[in-house]
Amino acid sequence: MVYREMQKVLRAYGEVLRLVRRLPEDSRPYYAKFARENFVNYREVDPKDAAAVQDLLRRTYNHSLWVLSKYGVDESVAAKLKGICSA
């Protein structure tokens, strides 16, 4: 189970970085760095605590939607991230 949760988090991180590529070119470095810092900051979360991991994934998805909306990117491009975060 721990391995599965870790894989889910890594897939979410990769998908967030792919979504960053859809942002305007001048804002990409900021959001890529922001995503990395957040994933690094939360590495102390116990992967055995499924509720905590799911909460972080839910916040990842919601924040991603907010950023996409801010830049006028269609939120439907985050469907894969939604699948990862809600599974």
N, C-alpha and C positions, 0 to 999 in steps of 0.2 A: 504494500500500500504506500509506503514512504517513497519508493522509487516512482510510482505512478504520479504521486503529487508533485515530486520534483520535476518530472517530465512535463507535467501540465504547466508548471510555473515557467520552465524554460521555453516552452512553445508559446506561452503568452508574451514573454519578453521578446522573442523573435517576431511575433506578429505586431507588437507595438512598434518595433523598429521599422517594419515594413510600412506601417501606417504613417510613420514620421516622413517617409519618402513622398507621401502625397501632399504634404504641407508645402507652403511657399519656400523656395530655396533659402531665403535669408533666415527663416525661423527653424529650419531643420537641425542645425547644430545644437541650438538651445534645448529643443525637446528630446533629442537623442541623448544629450548629457543628463537631462532631467530624468529620463526613463532609467538610465544606467544607475544614477545615484539612488533612485528610489528602490530599485531591485537590490542594490548592494546594502542599503540601509535596513532592509527587511530580511536579510539573510539569516538573522538570528531567530526568526519565527520557527517554532518547532514543526517540522513537516508531519509529525504524528498528530498534531492538533488540526484536524480537518476543518473545523469551524473557523479557525484563524486564517488558514490558507484560503478557504473559500471567501472569507471576508476581504482579504487582500485582492483576490482575483476580481471580485465584484467591484471594488474600488478602482482597480486598474481599468476595467471596462467602462465604468461610468466617467472616469476622468478622460479616457480616450475619446469618448463621445463628446465631451465638453470641448476638448481641443479641436476636434474635427469640425464641430459646429461653429466654433469661434472663427475658423478660417473658411467657412462655407463649403467644406468638403461633405459630400453626401454620406450620411451615417451608415448607409447600407454597405459601404466598403469594410465596415467593422464586423460583418456577419461571422467571419471566421473566428475573430477574437471572442465574440459572444459565445460561439460554440465551445471554445476552449474554456472560457471562464464559467460557463454554466453547467458544464458536464460533470 
